[in-house]
């Protein structure tokens, strides 16, 4: 005789009842388990505190870009070695619907010079070069109009624009697409107007002697070296140093020119690629954010302390036209390091550079004292580009300084103020 099966039904129902009840209890808000809060790191807390500044800046920049008719632009802010803010605006070409994104490539123009300064720093760390070695030792037959200048010119002089050669020597030949080799052969005819290492005279051709020096010392041209030492290690995957790479890149911004919100597209051309160390780098906002990150990373610094100090130490006073920093609202010292302008602003030293070529404008700045950096790229130069950095830095420093006054946690370094000016 088989055993009855009716006991299975109530047991099964009991099991369902218990399971359902448990589920209801566990899903009730009164019985919800407490979530363990993961504490923010110091860096994350500081980033959160600055969020209001970033949001205010975003509102200002969005409004100004819209009102100015800017065709395309991109900005990135690095704080405490993190990408704190990145945003792209507009389109790559007027009349298109192809938006600028974080990998859209712009021309950096003279913002190439800070990159070259950092590259030289890396090679100095590796003992490939010394900032004070003479060019004549590396480049046999190198000559300028002055015998003394020919013999004594150093890498430091090249990177700090203290070569003594008349400012902007042979830029007219660069504009006319004359190959650098031909320009180099004419250097002995360039007017020497100042002693070595004493007077600032801005250069593109003389600055690009770095390509010649590095090629002799490493058997690699500038493009290969900067790719090997900077672009690839930092993940600057969109960056390049030649016209062909730029022209063949489908994700590039076209140049524009205009005023009062009315712009027209320009044909892109190969001017200034022959002086790549001075003005030939192409890069995206993602690339430049990574570049700034590497300079503000204190855990894994790109440059050792001694080399970094050399690059960002004043080498010469710069005498610039009064309107150069008109949007900054007053600067103190104006000097040049190795590939970087050094500006005294809000009781701090700002490493800065700007660049313009053929309808592109680039701006970059960093303040190591406050671990902050910003870069702005556009394909339609206007006042917004010139204001992009000082407007942000002013808001940022005012926020930091008000916090210092309230908390007293970060007293201002009086010795620093004496050296750098206000």
KOLNULO-794993 format. One record per residue (C-alpha): residue number from 0; z negated, y negated, x; residue in three letters. Coordinates in pm, 1 decimal. Example, Ala and Ser with C-alpha at 12.3 -4.5 7.8 and 13.67 -1.06 7.14 Angstrom:
RONU  miza        up     north      east  lodren
RONU     0    -780.0     450.0    1230.0     Ala
RONU     1    -714.0     106.0    1367.0     Ser
//
This chain:
RONU  miza        up     north      east  lodren
RONU     0       0.0       0.0       0.0     Unk
RONU     1     102.7    -341.0     135.3     Unk
RONU     2    -152.3    -615.9     183.8     Unk
RONU     3    -129.6    -906.9     -61.8     Unk
RONU     4      40.6   -1223.4      72.2     Unk
RONU     5    -123.0   -1485.9    -151.7     Unk
RONU     6    -371.2   -1585.0     120.1     Unk
RONU     7     -82.4   -1723.9     326.5     Unk
RONU     8       4.1   -1994.2      74.4     Unk
RONU     9    -327.6   -2182.3      64.2     Unk
RONU    10    -368.4   -2146.8     441.6     Unk
RONU    11     -23.1   -2295.0     492.7     Unk
RONU    12     -97.4   -2578.4     248.1     Unk
RONU    13    -427.9   -2642.2     422.7     Unk
RONU    14    -245.9   -2667.0     755.4     Unk
RONU    15       2.9   -2917.5     610.3     Unk
RONU    16    -279.9   -3121.2     456.6     Unk
RONU    17    -472.4   -3138.3     782.2     Unk
RONU    18    -161.0   -3228.2     982.0     Unk
RONU    19     -55.8   -3498.8     736.0     Unk
RONU    20    -405.2   -3644.4     723.0     Unk
RONU    21    -423.8   -3656.3    1101.4     Unk
RONU    22     -88.3   -3830.0    1117.2     Unk
RONU    23    -200.9   -4088.0     861.3     Unk
RONU    24    -522.9   -4151.5    1046.7     Unk
RONU    25    -351.8   -4181.6    1383.7     Unk
RONU    26     -85.2   -4416.0    1243.4     Unk
RONU    27    -338.1   -4641.5    1072.4     Unk
RONU    28    -388.4   -4979.2    1244.1     Unk
RONU    29    -765.6   -4919.1    1228.7     Unk
RONU    30    -729.4   -4606.9    1438.2     Unk
RONU    31    -447.9   -4719.9    1673.6     Unk
RONU    32    -531.5   -4646.2    2037.2     Unk
RONU    33    -580.1   -4953.1    2253.9     Unk
RONU    34    -289.2   -5031.2    2482.4     Unk
RONU    35    -381.9   -5067.1    2844.4     Unk
RONU    36    -283.9   -5414.0    2962.3     Unk
RONU    37    -115.5   -5418.6    3300.5     Unk
RONU    38    -238.8   -5723.8    3489.8     Unk
RONU    39      24.7   -5965.5    3616.5     Unk
RONU    40      72.6   -5999.3    3988.7     Unk
RONU    41      -6.5   -6332.9    4150.5     Unk
RONU    42     365.1   -6402.6    4184.3     Unk
RONU    43     427.4   -6318.8    3816.9     Unk
RONU    44     141.2   -6543.9    3706.7     Unk
RONU    45     276.0   -6835.4    3907.9     Unk
RONU    46     623.8   -6773.9    3769.9     Unk
RONU    47     486.5   -6775.6    3414.8     Unk
RONU    48     307.9   -7105.2    3480.2     Unk
RONU    49     636.8   -7265.6    3583.8     Unk
RONU    50     828.6   -7143.1    3279.9     Unk
RONU    51     791.7   -7475.3    3100.3     Unk
RONU    52     956.1   -7655.1    3393.1     Unk
RONU    53    1248.9   -7412.5    3392.6     Unk
RONU    54    1293.2   -7448.2    3016.7     Unk
RONU    55    1283.2   -7827.8    3035.7     Unk
RONU    56    1540.8   -7823.6    3313.6     Unk
RONU    57    1764.6   -7587.2    3118.0     Unk
RONU    58    1759.2   -7823.2    2819.6     Unk
RONU    59    1847.4   -8121.5    3038.8     Unk
RONU    60    2125.1   -7938.7    3224.0     Unk
RONU    61    2280.1   -7794.0    2907.0     Unk
RONU    62    2289.3   -8137.4    2746.4     Unk
RONU    63    2436.4   -8308.7    3053.5     Unk
RONU    64    2702.8   -8043.1    3104.5     Unk
RONU    65    2808.1   -8068.8    2740.1     Unk
RONU    66    2817.8   -8449.1    2740.1     Unk
RONU    67    3002.3   -8473.7    3072.4     Unk
RONU    68    3276.3   -8232.7    2971.4     Unk
RONU    69    3205.4   -8010.2    3271.3     Unk
RONU    70    3456.8   -7726.0    3265.9     Unk
RONU    71    3247.8   -7457.7    3436.0     Unk
RONU    72    2924.7   -7432.5    3633.6     Unk
RONU    73    2644.2   -7199.0    3735.7     Unk
RONU    74    2289.0   -7253.8    3856.3     Unk
RONU    75    2015.5   -7034.7    4001.5     Unk
RONU    76    1653.6   -7110.2    4086.1     Unk
RONU    77    1445.9   -6895.4    4319.8     Unk
RONU    78    1067.1   -6915.8    4302.8     Unk
RONU    79     827.3   -6703.0    4505.5     Unk
RONU    80    1127.2   -6494.2    4624.4     Unk
RONU    81    1222.9   -6406.2    4264.4     Unk
RONU    82    1523.9   -6521.0    4064.7     Unk
RONU    83    1329.0   -6732.9    3819.0     Unk
RONU    84    1625.6   -6881.4    3637.4     Unk
RONU    85    2000.6   -6823.5    3633.1     Unk
RONU    86    2253.8   -6954.4    3385.9     Unk
RONU    87    2630.6   -6993.2    3366.1     Unk
RONU    88    2816.6   -7259.3    3169.4     Unk
RONU    89    3167.2   -7314.3    3043.4     Unk
RONU    90    3489.1   -7147.6    3147.1     Unk
RONU    91    3679.8   -7067.9    3464.4     Unk
RONU    92    3986.0   -7267.4    3362.5     Unk
RONU    93    4033.9   -7553.2    3120.0     Unk
RONU    94    4194.1   -7433.4    2796.9     Unk
RONU    95    4094.2   -7070.7    2846.5     Unk
RONU    96    3817.0   -6875.4    2679.5     Unk
RONU    97    3726.8   -6683.2    2995.0     Unk
RONU    98    3360.3   -6770.3    3057.0     Unk
RONU    99    3196.9   -6827.9    3392.0     Unk
RONU   100    2958.9   -6540.8    3471.1     Unk
RONU   101    2718.1   -6459.2    3752.4     Unk
RONU   102    2998.7   -6304.1    3958.6     Unk
RONU   103    3255.0   -6581.0    3915.2     Unk
RONU   104    3354.9   -6705.0    4260.2     Unk
RONU   105    3356.3   -7073.2    4355.1     Unk
RONU   106    3438.2   -7241.6    4684.0     Unk
RONU   107    3124.1   -7354.7    4868.7     Unk
RONU   108    3295.2   -7616.6    5086.8     Unk
RONU   109    3033.8   -7761.0    5326.8     Unk
RONU   110    2757.2   -7544.4    5183.3     Unk
RONU   111    2919.5   -7295.2    5421.3     Unk
RONU   112    2738.8   -7481.3    5702.5     Unk
RONU   113    2387.4   -7364.5    5602.3     Unk
RONU   114    2519.1   -7007.7    5587.6     Unk
RONU   115    2659.1   -7046.9    5939.0     Unk
RONU   116    2327.9   -7188.0    6059.7     Unk
RONU   117    2147.3   -6881.7    5926.0     Unk
RONU   118    2408.3   -6649.1    6077.9     Unk
RONU   119    2349.5   -6813.5    6415.4     Unk
RONU   120    1976.4   -6757.9    6364.9     Unk
RONU   121    2028.7   -6386.1    6306.1     Unk
RONU   122    2240.3   -6360.0    6620.9     Unk
RONU   123    1974.8   -6550.6    6815.2     Unk
RONU   124    1716.5   -6295.0    6698.9     Unk
RONU   125    1943.6   -6019.8    6821.3     Unk
RONU   126    1979.7   -6196.9    7159.6     Unk
RONU   127    2354.0   -6225.6    7107.6     Unk
RONU   128    2332.8   -6600.5    7160.3     Unk
RONU   129    2091.5   -6873.3    7260.2     Unk
RONU   130    2093.5   -7208.6    7084.4     Unk
RONU   131    2082.5   -7388.9    7417.5     Unk
RONU   132    2353.7   -7195.9    7596.2     Unk
RONU   133    2657.7   -7396.0    7698.5     Unk
RONU   134    2988.8   -7340.1    7524.8     Unk
RONU   135    3167.7   -7359.2    7860.5     Unk
RONU   136    2986.6   -7040.6    7965.1     Unk
RONU   137    3134.7   -6846.9    7672.3     Unk
RONU   138    3473.2   -7011.6    7635.8     Unk
RONU   139    3653.2   -7044.2    7970.1     Unk
RONU   140    3877.9   -7346.4    7985.5     Unk
RONU   141    3699.0   -7531.0    7704.3     Unk
RONU   142    3757.0   -7903.2    7747.7     Unk
RONU   143    3674.4   -8230.3    7579.2     Unk
RONU   144    3778.1   -8579.7    7686.5     Unk
RONU   145    3454.4   -8615.2    7883.4     Unk
RONU   146    3394.1   -8375.4    8172.3     Unk
RONU   147    3017.4   -8392.8    8118.5     Unk
RONU   148    3055.1   -8309.2    7750.1     Unk
RONU   149    3291.0   -8024.5    7835.3     Unk
RONU   150    3037.2   -7869.9    8069.7     Unk
RONU   151    2712.9   -7937.3    7882.5     Unk
RONU   152    2798.0   -7897.5    7510.9     Unk
RONU   153    2563.2   -7638.7    7354.4     Unk
RONU   154    2552.3   -7431.7    7037.5     Unk
RONU   155    2261.6   -7650.3    6926.9     Unk
RONU   156    2487.1   -7957.0    6957.7     Unk
RONU   157    2756.6   -7789.5    6746.6     Unk
RONU   158    2521.4   -7684.0    6465.3     Unk
RONU   159    2342.1   -8021.8    6454.2     Unk
RONU   160    2653.5   -8245.7    6470.5     Unk
RONU   161    2542.0   -8400.3    6800.3     Unk
RONU   162    2856.5   -8319.6    7000.3     Unk
RONU   163    2925.2   -8684.5    7080.8     Unk
RONU   164    3279.5   -8654.1    6945.0     Unk
RONU   165    3390.5   -8918.1    6696.1     Unk
RONU   166    3285.8   -8812.2    6340.4     Unk
RONU   167    3531.0   -8607.5    6131.8     Unk
RONU   168    3752.1   -8546.4    6432.7     Unk
RONU   169    4088.5   -8399.9    6328.1     Unk
RONU   170    3996.4   -8356.7    5962.1     Unk
RONU   171    4339.8   -8504.8    5895.2     Unk
RONU   172    4496.4   -8205.6    6068.9     Unk
RONU   173    4282.8   -7967.3    5864.0     Unk
RONU   174    4401.4   -8142.2    5547.3     Unk
RONU   175    4758.6   -8095.6    5669.3     Unk
RONU   176    4716.9   -7717.4    5706.8     Unk
RONU   177    4742.2   -7725.3    6087.4     Unk
RONU   178    4613.8   -7392.0    6231.4     Unk
RONU   179    4279.0   -7407.4    6408.4     Unk
RONU   180    4430.1   -7282.9    6734.6     Unk
RONU   181    4658.6   -7585.6    6743.1     Unk
RONU   182    4370.5   -7819.4    6660.6     Unk
RONU   183    4157.3   -7657.3    6931.5     Unk
RONU   184    4427.0   -7730.0    7188.7     Unk
RONU   185    4404.0   -8100.0    7099.1     Unk
RONU   186    4027.9   -8132.5    7148.0     Unk
RONU   187    4069.3   -8283.0    7497.2     Unk
RONU   188    4233.3   -8583.3    7326.6     Unk
RONU   189    3950.7   -8634.9    7074.1     Unk
RONU   190    3755.2   -8954.9    7130.3     Unk
RONU   191    3406.2   -8899.0    7272.5     Unk
RONU   192    3191.4   -9181.7    7138.8     Unk
RONU   193    2827.4   -9086.6    7203.5     Unk
RONU   194    2600.9   -8898.2    7445.5     Unk
RONU   195    2534.1   -8530.0    7379.3     Unk
RONU   196    2242.2   -8445.8    7153.7     Unk
RONU   197    2151.9   -8802.5    7063.1     Unk
RONU   198    2379.1   -8933.2    6789.0     Unk
RONU   199    2469.5   -8771.3    6456.3     Unk
RONU   200    2842.9   -8745.9    6392.8     Unk
RONU   201    2943.4   -8515.7    6106.4     Unk
RONU   202    3210.5   -8259.7    6196.5     Unk
RONU   203    3418.9   -7980.3    6050.3     Unk
RONU   204    3643.1   -7892.8    6344.1     Unk
RONU   205    3371.3   -7918.1    6610.1     Unk
RONU   206    3129.5   -7725.7    6386.3     Unk
RONU   207    3387.6   -7449.1    6356.8     Unk
RONU   208    3385.6   -7396.3    6731.5     Unk
RONU   209    3122.2   -7141.9    6627.6     Unk
RONU   210    3407.9   -6910.6    6529.8     Unk
RONU   211    3555.8   -6935.9    6879.7     Unk
RONU   212    3220.7   -6889.8    7053.6     Unk
RONU   213    3121.3   -6590.9    6840.2     Unk
RONU   214    3460.7   -6425.4    6878.2     Unk
RONU   215    3430.1   -6439.0    7257.4     Unk
RONU   216    3071.9   -6311.2    7253.3     Unk
RONU   217    3112.9   -6032.8    6995.0     Unk
RONU   218    3487.4   -5956.8    6977.5     Unk
RONU   219    3462.1   -6024.7    6601.8     Unk
RONU   220    3578.6   -6327.6    6410.9     Unk
RONU   221    3352.1   -6533.9    6189.2     Unk
RONU   222    3460.6   -6358.4    5869.3     Unk
RONU   223    3372.2   -6013.4    6000.1     Unk
RONU   224    3040.1   -6127.2    6146.4     Unk
RONU   225    2913.6   -6308.7    5838.6     Unk
RONU   226    3011.6   -6010.3    5624.8     Unk
RONU   227    2835.2   -5766.7    5857.5     Unk
RONU   228    2519.9   -5972.9    5912.6     Unk
RONU   229    2475.5   -6147.7    5577.7     Unk
RONU   230    2707.7   -6056.6    5291.6     Unk
RONU   231    2665.9   -5678.3    5307.0     Unk
RONU   232    2291.8   -5657.6    5392.4     Unk
RONU   233    2199.9   -5909.7    5121.8     Unk
RONU   234    2430.1   -5764.5    4856.8     Unk
RONU   235    2648.5   -6076.2    4842.3     Unk
RONU   236    2927.1   -5860.0    4705.3     Unk
RONU   237    3148.3   -6139.2    4572.2     Unk
RONU   238    3148.4   -6347.5    4891.4     Unk
RONU   239    3440.1   -6388.8    5131.9     Unk
RONU   240    3575.6   -6634.2    5389.0     Unk
RONU   241    3951.4   -6644.8    5339.9     Unk
RONU   242    4207.4   -6780.0    5098.8     Unk
RONU   243    4370.4   -6445.3    5022.3     Unk
RONU   244    4042.5   -6294.4    4901.4     Unk
RONU   245    3984.6   -6594.9    4680.2     Unk
RONU   246    4336.4   -6606.5    4539.4     Unk
RONU   247    4341.6   -6233.6    4462.0     Unk
RONU   248    4001.4   -6231.3    4292.7     Unk
RONU   249    4051.0   -6213.7    3913.2     Unk
RONU   250    3701.9   -6354.5    3858.8     Unk
RONU   251    3744.3   -6695.8    4021.9     Unk
RONU   252    3690.2   -7047.3    3895.1     Unk
RONU   253    3990.1   -7279.9    3903.7     Unk
RONU   254    3947.1   -7630.6    4046.5     Unk
RONU   255    3951.7   -7939.0    3824.0     Unk
RONU   256    3952.5   -8314.4    3863.4     Unk
RONU   257    3876.4   -8584.9    3613.5     Unk
RONU   258    3642.3   -8852.9    3487.7     Unk
RONU   259    3467.3   -8958.2    3168.0     Unk
RONU   260    3483.6   -8606.1    3031.5     Unk
RONU   261    3860.8   -8571.3    3071.1     Unk
RONU   262    3970.5   -8309.5    3325.6     Unk
RONU   263    4289.1   -8144.0    3441.7     Unk
RONU   264    4333.7   -7817.5    3627.4     Unk
RONU   265    4442.0   -7840.2    3991.1     Unk
RONU   266    4640.8   -7581.4    4184.7     Unk
RONU   267    4412.9   -7401.8    4427.4     Unk
RONU   268    4510.3   -7424.4    4793.7     Unk
RONU   269    4408.3   -7305.6    5138.2     Unk
RONU   270    4275.9   -7631.6    5284.9     Unk
RONU   271    3966.3   -7592.6    5504.4     Unk
RONU   272    3983.8   -7215.0    5533.3     Unk
RONU   273    4093.8   -7268.7    5894.9     Unk
RONU   274    3744.7   -7411.6    5956.0     Unk
RONU   275    3561.7   -7130.1    5777.7     Unk
RONU   276    3218.9   -7178.8    5945.4     Unk
RONU   277    3220.4   -7537.6    5818.2     Unk
RONU   278    3383.4   -7507.2    5477.1     Unk
RONU   279    3554.0   -7173.4    5412.7     Unk
RONU   280    3309.7   -6951.4    5222.6     Unk
RONU   281    3376.2   -6834.8    4866.0     Unk
RONU   282    3076.9   -6707.6    4667.5     Unk
RONU   283    2930.1   -6653.2    4321.9     Unk
RONU   284    2599.8   -6779.1    4188.3     Unk
RONU   285    2466.1   -6424.1    4222.6     Unk
RONU   286    2557.0   -6428.4    4593.0     Unk
RONU   287    2389.0   -6761.1    4655.7     Unk
RONU   288    2076.9   -6659.0    4466.8     Unk
RONU   289    2044.6   -6361.1    4700.9     Unk
RONU   290    2101.4   -6588.3    5000.1     Unk
RONU   291    1817.9   -6818.6    4892.5     Unk
RONU   292    1593.5   -6522.2    4815.1     Unk
RONU   293    1633.9   -6394.9    5169.9     Unk
RONU   294    1516.5   -6729.3    5308.8     Unk
RONU   295    1211.4   -6746.0    5081.5     Unk
RONU   296    1105.2   -6380.7    5115.0     Unk
RONU   297     775.8   -6380.1    5305.2     Unk
RONU   298     719.3   -6004.0    5294.0     Unk
RONU   299    1055.2   -5914.9    5450.2     Unk
RONU   300    1182.0   -6239.7    5602.7     Unk
RONU   301    1544.8   -6255.1    5706.4     Unk
RONU   302    1457.4   -6473.2    6004.6     Unk
RONU   303    1154.2   -6446.3    6227.7     Unk
RONU   304     914.6   -6741.1    6235.5     Unk
RONU   305    1036.7   -6886.8    6564.5     Unk
RONU   306    1405.1   -6882.9    6471.7     Unk
RONU   307    1335.0   -7014.1    6123.0     Unk
RONU   308    1134.5   -7301.3    6266.6     Unk
RONU   309    1419.8   -7388.2    6502.1     Unk
RONU   310    1681.9   -7393.8    6226.9     Unk
RONU   311    1470.6   -7607.1    5994.8     Unk
RONU   312    1338.8   -7846.2    6260.5     Unk
RONU   313    1491.9   -8195.6    6285.0     Unk
RONU   314    1740.8   -8226.8    6569.9     Unk
RONU   315    1872.0   -8575.4    6499.2     Unk
RONU   316    1828.9   -8865.3    6256.7     Unk
RONU   317    2121.2   -8906.3    6017.0     Unk
RONU   318    2242.8   -9246.7    5911.4     Unk
RONU   319    2405.1   -9199.1    5572.6     Unk
RONU   320    2553.0   -9451.5    5333.4     Unk
RONU   321    2295.3   -9593.5    5095.3     Unk
RONU   322    2437.0   -9418.0    4789.6     Unk
RONU   323    2428.0   -9067.3    4934.9     Unk
RONU   324    2086.7   -8985.1    4783.6     Unk
RONU   325    2096.7   -9237.7    4499.4     Unk
RONU   326    2011.1   -8974.2    4238.3     Unk
RONU   327    1699.0   -8861.5    4424.3     Unk
RONU   328    1497.8   -9169.3    4336.3     Unk
RONU   329    1395.7   -9245.7    4692.6     Unk
RONU   330    1384.0   -9029.1    5002.7     Unk
RONU   331    1196.8   -9075.3    5327.2     Unk
RONU   332    1331.2   -8920.1    5643.2     Unk
RONU   333    1696.0   -8816.6    5663.2     Unk
RONU   334    1760.7   -8574.3    5947.9     Unk
RONU   335    1974.4   -8274.3    6040.3     Unk
RONU   336    1860.6   -7933.8    6163.2     Unk
RONU   337    2094.3   -7646.9    6248.0     Unk
RONU   338    2342.4   -7630.5    5961.6     Unk
RONU   339    2102.9   -7798.5    5716.0     Unk
RONU   340    2021.0   -8154.9    5617.8     Unk
RONU   341    1645.0   -8214.6    5622.0     Unk
RONU   342    1517.7   -8467.9    5370.7     Unk
RONU   343    1168.3   -8609.4    5326.7     Unk
RONU   344    1104.6   -8605.7    4951.3     Unk
RONU   345     782.9   -8611.5    4746.7     Unk
RONU   346     572.9   -8552.5    5062.5     Unk
RONU   347     771.1   -8243.8    5154.7     Unk
RONU   348    1060.8   -8141.1    5374.9     Unk
RONU   349    1363.8   -8030.6    5175.5     Unk
RONU   350    1640.1   -7834.0    5345.7     Unk
RONU   351    1954.1   -7939.5    5163.9     Unk
RONU   352    2331.8   -7948.0    5178.7     Unk
RONU   353    2616.5   -8046.3    4953.2     Unk
RONU   354    2984.0   -7969.5    4968.5     Unk
RONU   355    3310.8   -8073.7    4807.7     Unk
RONU   356    3664.1   -7943.7    4847.1     Unk
RONU   357    3968.7   -7939.8    4622.7     Unk
RONU   358    3795.1   -7973.0    4286.3     Unk
RONU   359    3482.8   -7770.6    4366.3     Unk
RONU   360    3128.8   -7899.8    4423.9     Unk
RONU   361    2833.3   -7704.4    4557.3     Unk
RONU   362    2470.0   -7809.2    4604.3     Unk
RONU   363    2186.1   -7611.7    4763.7     Unk
RONU   364    1824.5   -7690.7    4851.7     Unk
RONU   365    1501.3   -7515.4    4937.8     Unk
RONU   366    1143.5   -7614.5    5007.4     Unk
RONU   367     955.7   -7350.7    5201.7     Unk
RONU   368     625.8   -7531.4    5149.9     Unk
RONU   369     641.4   -7447.1    4778.8     Unk
RONU   370     862.4   -7135.1    4793.7     Unk
RONU   371    1129.2   -7292.5    4576.2     Unk
RONU   372    1508.2   -7296.7    4605.0     Unk
RONU   373    1798.2   -7402.2    4384.5     Unk
RONU   374    2177.2   -7376.1    4402.3     Unk
RONU   375    2441.5   -7527.7    4173.8     Unk
RONU   376    2815.1   -7450.3    4172.7     Unk
RONU   377    3087.2   -7615.3    3964.8     Unk
RONU   378    3464.7   -7629.0    3932.0     Unk
RONU   379    3465.4   -7983.9    3791.8     Unk
RONU   380    3271.7   -8225.6    4016.8     Unk
RONU   381    3085.6   -8507.2    3844.0     Unk
RONU   382    2749.9   -8683.3    3837.0     Unk
RONU   383    2578.6   -8376.0    3691.2     Unk
RONU   384    2638.8   -8190.5    4017.3     Unk
RONU   385    2482.0   -8473.2    4219.0     Unk
RONU   386    2181.2   -8484.7    3985.1     Unk
RONU   387    2134.3   -8108.9    3948.6     Unk
RONU   388    1897.8   -8067.6    4243.3     Unk
RONU   389    1690.9   -8390.8    4244.1     Unk
RONU   390    1625.3   -8374.5    3869.1     Unk
RONU   391    1485.1   -8023.9    3902.7     Unk
RONU   392    1285.7   -8089.1    4220.9     Unk
RONU   393    1128.3   -8401.8    4073.6     Unk
RONU   394    1008.1   -8212.4    3764.8     Unk
RONU   395     894.3   -7914.6    3970.9     Unk
RONU   396     696.3   -8115.6    4227.2     Unk
RONU   397     536.5   -8333.8    3961.4     Unk
RONU   398     415.1   -8018.0    3788.6     Unk
RONU   399     285.4   -7869.0    4114.0     Unk
RONU   400     115.4   -8191.3    4221.9     Unk
RONU   401     -53.7   -8241.9    3884.2     Unk
RONU   402    -190.0   -7888.7    3910.4     Unk
RONU   403    -318.3   -7958.2    4261.3     Unk
RONU   404    -496.1   -8272.1    4146.3     Unk
RONU   405    -657.1   -8091.6    3853.0     Unk
RONU   406    -764.7   -7778.4    4039.2     Unk
RONU   407    -800.7   -7896.3    4394.5     Unk
RONU   408    -679.5   -7554.4    4506.4     Unk
RONU   409    -398.2   -7668.4    4732.9     Unk
RONU   410    -478.7   -7989.4    4920.8     Unk
RONU   411    -183.5   -8182.5    5056.1     Unk
RONU   412    -128.4   -8140.3    5428.5     Unk
RONU   413    -174.3   -8491.5    5568.2     Unk
RONU   414     -31.4   -8394.6    5906.3     Unk
RONU   415     284.1   -8272.3    5734.0     Unk
RONU   416     318.2   -8606.4    5557.9     Unk
RONU   417     299.1   -8797.9    5885.2     Unk
RONU   418     578.1   -8593.7    6036.1     Unk
RONU   419     815.8   -8569.7    5743.7     Unk
RONU   420     763.6   -8897.6    5563.7     Unk
RONU   421     745.2   -8956.2    5191.7     Unk
//
